[in-house]
């Protein structure tokens, strides 16, 4: 029963069938592959259809490749001057809305994140070409800001008219003597922003990582990959690492700088937080420089403690392990009382999470810790490995859309390749339970009979809410007000609304409190959705033979 409205919860298979039945046949067939009733024990294991184009006409939650490249991966880097080559809207709408924070070490250090740089293409540039304007913009930006590096980001029209941003980047590198590189991240380049992550990361790997020869000081040198410092999450993790005695060389890309990327190859361990956006970089760094990687998660108290212990286990140092245990004990003591109190009010309440490519999984930890149940979840743009685990990677079919994304061929670097652990050490650590390169994905972590829906759309969201009336829905700004008008509170798990940080122990407390407050608020409960309030407008698809 759903305690809120005492309606019996429908059988999930019936919910799925009911949703699929309402689509035109072809659309229904496609959507059925992306829509599972979870059965983690199934043999053979369930396979989900993902990373395919959204059907035109459907209101998706997804973003574009440009958003994934310029906004997600390079957006949080403060001293690379990010120049959008395109009409002004692309630059404007990717300007700081993600709440990715940064802290330059001193007031003199550059921070370009508060600026929005664009070539502001006009019709004339579309017709006669925009390269001249791009050259001028790069020179002007250099003259004013004197950055170490400039990134040029292509938008859809740039790809369509064929401006060669890479040729401009090469010329400008030669002329200005700084690192200028381009990203062919036209919005249409892939089926979602996931393609843009890959384009961004390939270029960082090619043009920046490994460029700083001097090794920084430190005993336990790590990088954190796939943490973007939304709402200050990265600051919380930085603080935990510092107190444990870990030396964080580089975060990709929360609170990052050009030099931090350039020195990443000096680390002895890579830790991967958001698997979707960056797992291939961890693989490439391992191949080229010999640095192993492990999956971590700093969302949730249990997950944070486990991740810190995994890092300490890797370094096989008793002092480090003791320090980590002390930090965990101190922090857990502070969290427990809040957790228990809030659990008293939230236990048994229900949540749905439809977010990006990793948070729909990671945030389930926090809900579980206060006794809440997740009824349905899914990614906007996850790949099969994010749902089913990395063991399926060799079986993933490469289709025409993924073929447009370059796969770099990486070999061990002649001078810089240095395996951090011998094969015997790696084996010993693996046998002791340290899983290298392992991610099990979202599906095994969810209860049987929950719904797993990839690239959920507005229409399906509304039916889910009608049928289940969850106590809270987690998604983004595009969904927020539509869902709240149906009487259900929406927590933004992209920008966190005005809240956060939610990472680590301190972040968990913030999250529990925010959820508790949202579930206790009475206002939205007064709103009756259309189906409980007279006759809603109904429409049917015309089934054309
Ligand atoms: Fe990774 Fe992200 Fe996410 Fe992502 Fe994103 Fe984001 Fe996200 Mo919004 S990199 S996949 S492309 S954790 S911007 S910080 S919240 S959709 S779940």
Boltz pocket constraint, residues with backbone or C-beta under 6 A from the ligand:
constraints:
  - pocket:
      binder: B
      contacts: [[A, 68], [A, 72], [A, 98], [A, 193], [A, 226], [A, 228], [A, 230], [A, 274], [A, 275], [A, 276], [A, 277], [A, 355], [A, 356], [A, 357], [A, 358], [A, 359], [A, 360], [A, 493], [A, 494], [A, 495]]
      max_distance: 6.0
